[in-house]
């Protein structure tokens, strides 16, 4: 996108290969300079929103008495036709087109002559492009919201299936305490719910129309930015014209939210990859979400999980790239701001690739509850339970921690485990029923408080998430 300062109303006689701003210049841009500056190859995806914003602007020009009703109708019809041709792949871009905005205006002017040349009155590409980008990102945000919601619902459904499936919970990637698979799956769902909250809050701040801000300082033509905002479905119009065309914090915030979401998705993918490792054997990905090896016939590789895991730094890099562009940039439009779109497009595209793949992977993964239960026999998982039995008997926790640690050390030295302790040994340690202590189901049921891993808590959490989604 180039600065729109040079032109308001222009001549209908402008050649199709001549830039919108050519009146002040005696020579065309050098080919290499034009190649550096052109953005039509990636901002063409803004075309539907550019047409939408241009039609709203035509209404504004008509309301201000700057267009007759016939001219306004002709412009709206021409814009809609150009938009249809671009969508259908019929539109022929001119090599001189700098961006999709100038291409659309050129096509309308070529069709309508002087009437088409009236389209740009009272607007700049500075306010037009940021209007288009806000519209595009809001639409992308709605799509991402929808698939994220699908993933949350899928996690909740699988969690309900496995509310009672015990498994080792880990810290430092080592067995720590017994939890349920349903509890672990809902941990991912809660994180994604926060992503949805962030999208909701971002959308409120992004739903501000810049149209009417012009290049920098609005116009003298009596246009009504609030009316344009309403036509475009924005919540409100801009408060300050310099801020409207200069700032890109709505893109920055989208990228930050996208990076957090991609990180959450990568952690879910990491769990899928770990659980489906044959060495662990807790789950198996459906074949549709795995690939084979070009040389090893036996392999079923968790490529979906691995690629989802690897996409997170790509999205984070998009945030860093735009933040670096904006850092230290004085207010007012600068051509640097052309670099806002590709990171935004790439981040949105990446999430829209990863999310559906993970929905399918989670929906079809086969969990081996028996293998998880067998792994939950690891005695170390119950060490904290033992210490807490002592605490309930009046022993200070640090003393209970020490005594439990010493017991485990003694057992290891004699190649025994807690399961080898006799009833008398348990009783001398202050535990009336050692067998019950080492029962994984009893262990998780004992953690029945809010947010815990017990089956009843898993059901309560699943119900709470469902209620939150229903209330949106």
SULVENZI-V248451 format. One record per residue. N is the residue number from 1. OMEGA is omega in degrees with one decimal (* if undefined). NEAR is the number of other ideal C-beta (glycine too) atoms within 10 Angstrom. D_FIRST is the distance of its C-alpha to the first C-alpha in Angstrom with 1 decimal. Layout:
BEGIN
<<N;OMEGA;NEAR;D_FIRST> <N;OMEGA;NEAR;D_FIRST>>
END
This chain:
BEGIN
<<1;177.2;27;0.0> <2;-178.1;21;3.8> <3;-178.1;17;6.8> <4;-174.1;24;8.7> <5;-168.4;15;12.0> <6;-169.7;17;13.3> <7;159.5;22;14.0> <8;176.6;18;16.1> <9;179.7;14;18.5> <10;-179.3;22;18.5> <11;176.7;10;21.1> <12;-177.6;14;21.7> <13;-178.5;10;22.8> <14;179.2;19;19.4> <15;-175.1;11;19.6> <16;179.5;12;17.6> <17;-175.6;12;16.5> <18;-179.9;16;15.5> <19;179.3;20;12.0> <20;-173.0;21;11.7> <21;-166.6;17;12.4> <22;-173.4;18;15.2> <23;-176.1;12;18.1> <24;-169.3;8;18.4> <25;178.6;11;18.3> <26;-179.6;5;21.3> <27;177.6;6;19.8> <28;176.6;13;17.1> <29;173.6;16;15.0> <30;-177.9;9;17.1> <31;-178.8;9;16.8> <32;176.2;8;16.3> <33;177.5;10;13.6> <34;179.4;14;11.7> <35;178.5;9;12.6> <36;-172.8;11;11.4> <37;-175.7;14;7.8> <38;-178.1;20;7.5> <39;-174.2;22;6.6> <40;-178.1;19;8.4> <41;177.5;9;11.5> <42;-178.0;15;10.8> <43;175.5;24;8.6> <44;179.6;16;11.2> <45;175.3;15;13.3> <46;-171.9;27;11.5> <47;-179.1;22;12.9> <48;-179.3;16;16.1> <49;176.3;23;14.7> <50;176.3;28;12.3> <51;179.4;24;15.5> <52;179.7;20;17.5> <53;179.9;28;15.5> <54;177.5;27;15.6> <55;175.8;19;19.3> <56;178.9;22;19.9> <57;177.6;26;18.4> <58;176.2;23;20.7> <59;179.2;17;23.6> <60;177.7;25;22.7> <61;178.2;22;22.8> <62;179.3;17;26.1> <63;-179.2;15;27.6> <64;179.6;16;26.9> <65;-178.4;9;28.7> <66;175.0;18;25.8> <67;171.3;21;26.2> <68;179.7;12;29.4> <69;178.9;8;30.1> <70;179.5;9;30.2> <71;179.3;19;26.9> <72;179.0;20;25.3> <73;179.2;13;27.0> <74;179.1;18;25.9> <75;179.9;25;22.2> <76;179.4;17;22.6> <77;-179.6;14;24.5> <78;178.4;23;22.0> <79;179.5;26;19.1> <80;179.5;14;21.4> <81;177.3;15;22.4> <82;178.0;24;18.9> <83;178.5;21;18.3> <84;-179.1;13;21.7> <85;177.3;14;21.1> <86;-178.7;21;18.0> <87;-178.2;12;20.1> <88;-179.4;8;23.1> <89;-178.4;6;21.4> <90;-174.0;9;22.5> <91;178.5;18;19.2> <92;177.6;8;18.8> <93;176.8;15;15.3> <94;177.3;16;15.5> <95;-179.1;9;15.0> <96;179.8;18;13.0> <97;-179.7;23;10.3> <98;-176.0;23;7.0> <99;-176.6;25;5.8> <100;-178.9;26;8.3> <101;179.1;28;7.8> <102;178.8;24;8.6> <103;179.6;24;11.1> <104;178.9;24;12.8> <105;178.0;25;13.2> <106;-177.4;24;14.5> <107;178.8;24;16.9> <108;179.7;26;18.2> <109;176.3;24;18.8> <110;-178.1;16;20.5> <111;-170.7;16;22.7> <112;179.5;19;23.5> <113;-175.9;13;23.2> <114;178.6;13;23.6> <115;177.1;19;23.4> <116;-179.0;23;20.0> <117;178.8;20;18.9> <118;-173.6;24;20.0> <119;-170.7;24;17.4> <120;179.6;24;14.8> <121;174.0;19;17.7> <122;177.7;23;17.4> <123;177.0;28;13.9> <124;170.4;24;10.5> <125;178.4;27;7.0> <126;178.4;25;7.8> <127;-179.6;30;10.7> <128;-174.9;28;9.7> <129;-178.5;29;7.1> <130;172.2;28;9.8> <131;178.9;32;12.4> <132;-175.7;28;11.4> <133;176.2;25;11.4> <134;179.0;23;14.7> <135;-178.6;23;16.1> <136;-177.6;21;15.4> <137;177.3;25;16.9> <138;177.3;19;19.8> <139;177.7;13;20.6> <140;178.6;20;20.5> <141;178.6;20;22.6> <142;178.4;11;25.1> <143;179.7;13;25.5> <144;177.1;23;26.0> <145;-177.5;16;28.4> <146;-178.1;10;30.3> <147;174.8;17;30.9> <148;177.0;22;31.7> <149;176.6;17;34.3> <150;-179.9;17;35.7> <151;177.4;25;36.2> <152;-179.5;24;37.9> <153;178.3;16;40.2> <154;177.3;19;41.0> <155;179.9;27;41.9> <156;-179.9;22;44.0> <157;179.0;14;45.8> <158;178.0;19;46.7> <159;177.8;25;47.7> <160;177.9;17;50.2> <161;-172.2;14;51.6> <162;178.2;20;52.3> <163;-177.1;22;53.2> <164;-178.4;17;56.5> <165;-177.4;25;55.5> <166;179.7;28;56.3> <167;173.8;28;54.6> <168;166.9;20;54.4> <169;-173.9;18;51.7> <170;162.3;14;50.5> <171;-176.1;8;49.5> <172;-179.0;6;48.6> <173;177.8;7;48.6> <174;179.2;9;52.4> <175;-174.0;17;54.5> <176;179.7;16;54.8> <177;179.3;19;56.0> <178;175.6;28;56.4> <179;172.1;26;53.8> <180;177.0;30;53.0> <181;178.0;25;50.3> <182;179.2;29;49.3> <183;-178.6;25;48.8> <184;179.2;21;46.6> <185;179.9;27;44.4> <186;174.1;27;44.0> <187;175.7;19;42.9> <188;-179.6;21;39.7> <189;179.2;22;39.5> <190;178.3;16;39.6> <191;179.8;18;36.8> <192;175.4;21;34.6> <193;176.5;18;35.7> <194;175.3;13;34.2> <195;178.1;23;30.9> <196;176.4;19;31.1> <197;179.7;13;31.9> <198;177.6;17;28.9> <199;178.0;19;26.7> <200;-177.7;12;28.5> <201;177.5;12;28.0> <202;-177.3;19;24.3> <203;178.1;17;23.7> <204;-178.9;9;25.5> <205;-176.8;11;23.3> <206;-175.8;21;20.1> <207;179.8;17;21.3> <208;-176.0;19;20.1> <209;174.5;28;18.0> <210;-172.7;29;15.4> <211;-175.4;30;15.4> <212;177.1;26;17.1> <213;-179.7;27;16.0> <214;179.6;25;14.0> <215;-173.8;21;12.2> <216;-164.7;19;15.0> <217;-177.3;11;18.4> <218;-179.3;16;18.5> <219;178.7;18;20.1> <220;-167.6;9;23.6> <221;174.9;17;23.7> <222;178.0;12;25.5> <223;-176.7;21;23.0> <224;-179.6;14;24.0> <225;-179.1;22;21.5> <226;178.9;13;24.3> <227;177.4;18;25.0> <228;178.8;24;21.4> <229;-179.6;22;21.5> <230;179.4;15;24.8> <231;-176.8;17;23.6> <232;177.9;21;20.9> <233;175.3;12;23.5> <234;177.8;23;22.3> <235;-178.3;13;25.2> <236;176.7;12;24.2> <237;-178.7;20;21.7> <238;176.9;24;20.3> <239;-175.7;8;22.9> <240;-172.1;11;21.1> <241;178.0;20;18.0> <242;177.8;14;17.1> <243;-175.9;14;17.5> <244;-176.4;24;15.6> <245;-173.4;28;12.2> <246;-166.7;21;13.2> <247;175.9;18;14.9> <248;-178.2;22;14.2> <249;176.4;13;17.9> <250;175.0;22;17.8> <251;177.8;26;15.9> <252;-178.2;18;18.3> <253;176.3;17;21.2> <254;-178.8;30;20.4> <255;176.8;27;20.3> <256;178.6;20;23.5> <257;179.2;24;25.2> <258;179.7;29;24.1> <259;177.6;21;25.6> <260;179.1;18;28.8> <261;179.0;25;29.1> <262;176.7;26;28.6> <263;177.0;16;31.3> <264;179.5;20;33.6> <265;-180.0;27;33.1> <266;-179.9;21;33.9> <267;172.8;16;37.1> <268;178.9;24;38.2> <269;179.4;25;37.6> <270;176.7;15;39.6> <271;178.1;17;42.5> <272;179.6;24;42.4> <273;-178.9;19;42.5> <274;-177.0;16;45.3> <275;-176.8;23;47.4> <276;173.1;23;47.2> <277;-179.6;12;48.4> <278;178.4;7;51.8> <279;176.5;5;53.3> <280;173.1;13;52.8> <281;-178.3;15;53.1> <282;-176.8;21;52.0> <283;177.7;21;49.6> <284;176.3;17;48.5> <285;173.5;23;45.1> <286;-178.7;14;45.2> <287;-178.5;10;44.9> <288;-178.3;10;41.8> <289;174.7;22;40.0> <290;173.5;17;41.5> <291;178.7;14;41.5> <292;178.4;13;44.3> <293;178.7;10;44.8> <294;-177.7;7;44.8> <295;-176.0;6;48.1> <296;-171.7;8;49.8> <297;-173.8;7;50.9> <298;-169.0;6;51.7> <299;166.7;11;48.3> <300;-170.3;16;46.3> <301;-177.9;14;43.3> <302;-173.4;24;41.3> <303;179.3;15;37.9> <304;179.3;22;36.3> <305;-177.5;26;37.3> <306;179.8;16;36.4> <307;176.5;14;32.9> <308;178.7;27;32.3> <309;-174.6;21;33.7> <310;-177.1;12;31.5> <311;-175.5;21;28.1> <312;180.0;23;28.4> <313;176.6;14;27.5> <314;179.9;15;24.3> <315;176.7;27;23.1> <316;179.2;19;24.4> <317;177.4;15;22.5> <318;176.8;25;19.2> <319;-179.8;23;20.2> <320;-178.5;13;21.2> <321;-178.3;16;18.0> <322;178.4;25;15.8> <323;178.9;15;18.7> <324;176.7;10;18.9> <325;-175.0;19;15.3> <326;-175.6;18;16.0> <327;175.6;7;19.6> <328;-178.8;6;20.4> <329;-179.1;13;17.0> <330;-177.2;6;18.0> <331;-169.8;12;16.8> <332;-178.5;13;14.2> <333;172.2;23;10.5> <334;-179.4;13;9.9> <335;174.3;11;7.4> <336;-174.6;11;9.7> <337;173.4;24;8.3> <338;-178.2;20;5.7> <339;179.6;15;9.3> <340;-168.4;22;10.3> <341;-175.2;24;10.0> <342;174.8;15;12.3> <343;-179.6;24;15.1> <344;179.3;23;15.1> <345;-175.7;19;15.2> <346;179.9;18;17.8> <347;179.3;31;19.9> <348;178.9;22;20.1> <349;-178.0;13;20.9> <350;178.1;19;23.5> <351;-179.0;25;25.3> <352;170.6;13;25.4> <353;-172.2;13;27.1> <354;-172.8;27;29.5> <355;-179.2;23;30.7> <356;179.3;13;32.2> <357;178.9;20;33.9> <358;174.8;27;35.5> <359;-179.8;19;36.6> <360;-178.8;18;38.4> <361;-179.4;24;39.8> <362;-178.4;21;41.2> <363;-172.3;16;42.6> <364;-178.8;14;44.5> <365;179.4;18;45.5> <366;179.0;9;49.3> <367;175.7;19;50.8> <368;-177.2;17;54.2> <369;178.4;17;55.7> <370;178.8;11;58.9> <371;177.4;15;57.4> <372;179.6;24;55.7> <373;178.9;17;59.0> <374;178.8;15;60.8> <375;179.7;19;58.4> <376;175.4;25;59.1> <377;178.3;15;62.7> <378;-171.1;15;61.6> <379;-179.5;17;63.9> <380;179.4;14;61.6> <381;-172.9;23;59.5> <382;-179.2;24;62.5> <383;178.8;17;63.1> <384;176.8;16;61.3> <385;179.9;20;63.2> <386;179.1;24;66.4> <387;-178.4;20;65.6> <388;171.4;17;64.8> <389;178.2;21;68.2> <390;178.8;19;69.8> <391;179.1;14;67.8> <392;176.0;9;68.9> <393;175.7;11;72.4> <394;-179.6;8;72.0> <395;175.2;18;71.0> <396;-171.9;10;68.3> <397;-177.3;11;65.1> <398;176.1;9;65.1> <399;178.1;12;68.7> <400;178.3;21;67.8> <401;-179.0;18;64.9> <402;-177.5;13;67.3> <403;178.3;16;70.1> <404;178.2;22;67.8> <405;179.0;12;66.4> <406;177.8;10;69.9> <407;-179.7;17;71.0> <408;179.3;16;68.2> <409;179.4;9;69.1> <410;179.7;10;72.7> <411;179.4;17;72.0> <412;-178.9;10;69.8> <413;-179.5;8;72.6> <414;179.1;8;75.1> <415;176.0;7;72.7> <416;175.4;12;72.8> <417;177.7;15;70.2> <418;179.2;21;70.3> <419;178.7;12;71.2> <420;-177.7;11;74.4> <421;177.1;21;75.6> <422;178.4;9;78.8> <423;179.6;12;79.2> <424;179.8;8;81.4> <425;177.0;15;78.8> <426;-177.5;18;76.1> <427;179.4;13;78.6> <428;178.7;10;79.5> <429;178.7;16;75.8> <430;-179.4;15;75.6> <431;-176.0;20;74.0> <432;-175.2;11;76.1> <433;-177.9;13;74.2> <434;-179.3;19;72.4> <435;179.1;12;71.8> <436;179.9;13;69.9> <437;-175.8;20;67.8> <438;178.6;21;66.6> <439;-176.8;17;65.6> <440;179.6;22;61.8> <441;178.1;16;62.0> <442;-179.0;15;64.0> <443;-178.3;22;61.6> <444;178.2;29;58.6> <445;179.4;18;60.6> <446;178.7;17;61.7> <447;-174.3;17;58.0> <448;179.5;13;57.8> <449;-178.6;9;56.2> <450;177.3;8;52.8> <451;-178.4;13;50.0> <452;-173.7;18;52.5> <453;-175.3;27;52.9> <454;177.4;22;55.9> <455;-179.6;19;55.8> <456;178.1;14;56.1> <457;178.0;22;53.2> <458;178.9;27;51.0> <459;179.3;15;51.9> <460;178.7;15;51.2> <461;-179.8;25;47.8> <462;177.8;21;46.9> <463;-179.2;12;48.0> <464;178.8;16;46.0> <465;177.7;20;42.8> <466;179.0;15;43.5> <467;179.6;9;44.1> <468;-179.9;14;40.9> <469;-178.4;15;38.9> <470;-176.6;7;40.9> <471;-176.7;6;40.3> <472;*;9;36.5>>
END
